[in-house]
Amino acid sequence: MIARRKPTFGVVLPVVAAGAFASLPPLAAQSAPPGPPPDRVLAFPAPVGEERLDVDRGAMGAWHRIRKLATTASLLHITAHPDDEHSGMLTLASRGWGARTALLSLNRGEAGANAIGPELFDALGLIRTRELVLAGRYYGLDDLYFTTAVDYGYSKSVGEAFRSWDREAVLEDMVRVIRLNRPLVVVSRFHGSTRDGHGHHHAAGLLTPEAVAAAADPARFPSQITEEGLRPWRVLRTFRGGVRADEPFDVEVDATGASPWLGDTYQRWASRGLGLQRSQTAGRVRTGGGRTRYEGGDTGAAGRGGASFFADLDTSLSGLHVLLGEEAAPRTDSALAELQGLVETLVADFDFRAPERSVPGLVRGLALLRSALGASATAPEARFHLSLKERQFEGAILAARGIDITAEVPAAAATAVLVPGQATTVQVSVAAPRAEDLSVSAVQLADRDGRVLARTSDFTPESGQVSAAMSLRVPGSGRDGATAAAAPYFGREGLTRNQYTVTDSADIHLPWRRPALSATVEFSVEGQRVAHTVPLTARVPRLPYGAVTRAVEVLPALSVSLEPRVRIVPGDGSGATGTVRVRISANSGPLAVETRLELPDGWTSTPGTVRHEFRDAGETVETSFAATPPPGWRGEAEIRAVARVRAGASEADYGVGYRTIEHRDLPLARLWGPALTVVRSVAVDPLHGARIGYVMGVGDEVPAAIEALGATVELLDEDALARLAPGPVDGDANAGFDAFDAIVVGTRAYAVRADLVEHNQRLLDFARRGGHLVVLYQTQEYVPSSMAPYPASLPRGAEEVSEEDAPVRLLQPDHPLMTTPNRITEADFEGWVEQRGSKFFSDWDPAYTPLVETHDENQDPQEGVWLTAPVGAGRYTYLALALHRQLPYGVPGAYRILSNVLAPRSESPPAPARDP
């Protein structure tokens, strides 16, 4: 056994970390007989329509695919969150070196901030998943994976991370991904030490070498082997990032070089993709960087300061068996040797003006590869890698030949949605130059599970394409099965759960479910059979901007959702919950629907039922109900919405639905859940009669919470801010400053509202005239030294308190904002979710009064979280408590604080305070 310089990090062949798995046999000996084709590998979501980048089309796309044929190099990059990745390194590895490149993120970034909309928590996780897929198209990723861990918020220590996550469960997921993907090299983004900062980053760095070691050990997570059919996999080299400039390193990846195929440096190209993770970057493209140092690997082979993770590894096709430690049959050796030379010739002779000239060589290469595969039955690891290379050859042939396959559903053009049992027509087209020379043998339609739904060999030659019109009846029936098949394969019961439950293990670790319906076209190219699968799609109008292509979904006939998720009842004896809204979307039509609320005993609703006739698919209606509890009710109750569909003598009830999440450039997402509102009584003084102006920022649900307290809320858009002035406006006494008791500036508004910056002085004037200006948490675009009434500092790295149960100390318990109309105590900070607050002032003028102090473990006390100051005849308050996260979930203390901040102030003595 050869000792490693850093035996505690990483696994290298032929060297083994001391004691980790020294007794394991060679790979060939420990591997099981060959199984089915590789699963969840080369599984990066295929681009649909406009999602395909220009550099991946035409001759450039063919060149990129041919380059990947020349090497068996592969790497897996491990991070903690979307946007953590070393984007330049990934892009250089895939688009420069031709390596098979995968990315594993431990979570989906559910707890981050959102710079593009109001979505938080699981809804934000769906957005960030799609943003990472979008970025990954720029990087050239072949695979993208996630564990089932949930981002619960910023963690300042790895200890906190492992108290919140099930460490063994996360490790098991990482091991499964390594065994699925079987990379030669694993590259950790993080160092695995306190220098990583965020506890999740530290955890990712620590767990990476553990996962690499466990993946090679058949005694670790043996059910993956005995029940899931996976095999142990021993990574050849492991590296970690986070290496400082003055520290030794083993590899320096330089992505600053220009790529003639991208027309830019690898890093700048990658930064375009990274910048498209707009929920975190607000659309800003990060500049600079591109040189990244890593520690690890086999120092003797890689060499200090090497430029590649694969230095001195024979990643040629002909060297595959030796690299994997397996015996190769003579027939395999000769086929791969010939194949290696052929691919090198293809690369050298590629003609960007006529990529189709590469097709005969690619077809010959595919035949050689299949010959090698046929002789590799006793070499399962080589067979795995050759099977992937076979799929890459097929993709290169399609690209070089200029073949474009689509399977469109014209009947779904309005919504890209079908329902179980629906009959429709699918138009399958195979377009290519000289399409008449294509030998298309069959097309089959299948569902997600691979069940063949239709098959035809009847094709119509047309100008530039071959097409087939196929009849399809969508499989399945009943609402429950359709809902289960349409919802994400992962979910959790509530925010306190920090790990997703997986409902369909076939898709585990993928970004999302595989397409509900797909078409596979089989054809022959110069004697070699090639099959290619595409999702069924539809062109959805987006007038006046044309149309967008979407993958067809199979959804239940009705979606039923209920808002808000939590409705608070102020504890003033009024006995009314206010309004809940039922939203019903029809995915087929016509449908006769009757909607009602399912209420606790003694409750009533007005109206009792609502009927609606849906004429067409895509129609949506919203119905409001006023639900009233019995006199004296206190506590918590559930209200559910049920929509009954009658069709002849049969009827069915629907009580589950989705919220559609749509943002520019991203595939649609749907957040599924029961049509349920939790009603909670809260001992809070209401705001009846108060009128509040709200300047919306990136989007939040604070206005709805203010309305739940009984106030009237007016959203102040750009025109409204421009018109704000003292006194009446155009003779309207309700149109000027004097119309509002308070104006609230929403979260991160200064980052996205240029008009707010322009008219900021008007808001300060509002406070000076006697109003209350309340600014919720902001980022560095807010400069309090010039935008607030008195000097203060909000630095770029402003402090936050990430532990939702961090202690809170009341600094001014007798201040009016702490006593009127509700007396705020430490109890009002119980039951909070995710965090206390973010983006605190770091220093401030003595005119400000800090009201509370809070801090995480080992953090200095933070008093800049809630400050207030008199301004003229009015008041200014900076409130960085995470109310926008608490209010949608009905946290009582958040409502009591909100009531105090927004309660109208007068010179008369205040009413007695309401205790919690």
Buried (B, 14 or more C-beta within 10 A) or exposed (E): EEEBEBBEBBBBBEBBBEEBBEEBEEBBEBBEEBEEEBEBBBBBBBBBBEBBBEBBBEBBBBBBBBBBBBBBBBBBBBBBBBBBBBBBBBBBBBBBBBBBBBBBBBBBBBBBBBBBBBBBBBBBBBBBBBBBBBBBBBBBBBBBBBBBBBBBBBBBBBEBBBEBBBBEBBBBBBBBBBBBBBBBBBBBBBBBEEEBBBBBBBBBBBBBBBBBBBBBBBEBBEEBBEEBEBBBBBBBBBBBBBBEEEEEBBBBBBBBEEBEBBEBBBBBBBBBBBBBBBBBBBEEEBEEBBEBBBBBBBBEBBBEEBEBBBBEBEBBBBBBBBBBBBEBBEEBBBBBBBBBEBBBEBBEEBEEEEBBEBBEBBBBBBBBBBBBBBBBEBBBBBBBBBBBBBBBBBBBBBBBBBBBBBBBBEBBBBBBBBBBBBEBEBBBBBBBEEBEEBEBEBBBBBBBEEEEBBEBEEBEEEEEBBBBBBEBEBBBEEBEBBBBBBBBBBBBEEBEEBBBEBBBEBBBBBBBBBBBBBBBBBBEBBEBEBEBBBBBBBBBEEEEEEBBBBBBBBBBBBBBBBBBBBBBBBBBEEEEBBBBBBBBBBBBBEBEBBBBBBBBEEBEBEEEEBEBEBEEBBBEBEBEBBBBBEEEBEEEBEBBBBBBBEEEEEEBBBBBBBBEBEBEEBBBBBBBBBBBBBBBBBBBBBBEEBBBBBBBBBBBBBBBBBBBBBBBBBEBEBEBBEBBBEEBBEEEEEBBBBBBBBBBBBBBBBBBBEBBBEBBEBBBBBBBBBBBBBBBBBBEBBBBEEBBBBEBEBEEEBBBBBBBEBBBEBBBBEBBBBBBBBBBBBEBBBBBBBBBBBBBBBEBBEBBBBBBBBBBEEBEEBBBBBBBBBBBEBBBBBBBBBBBBBBBBBBBBBBBBBBBBBBBBEEEEEEEBBEB
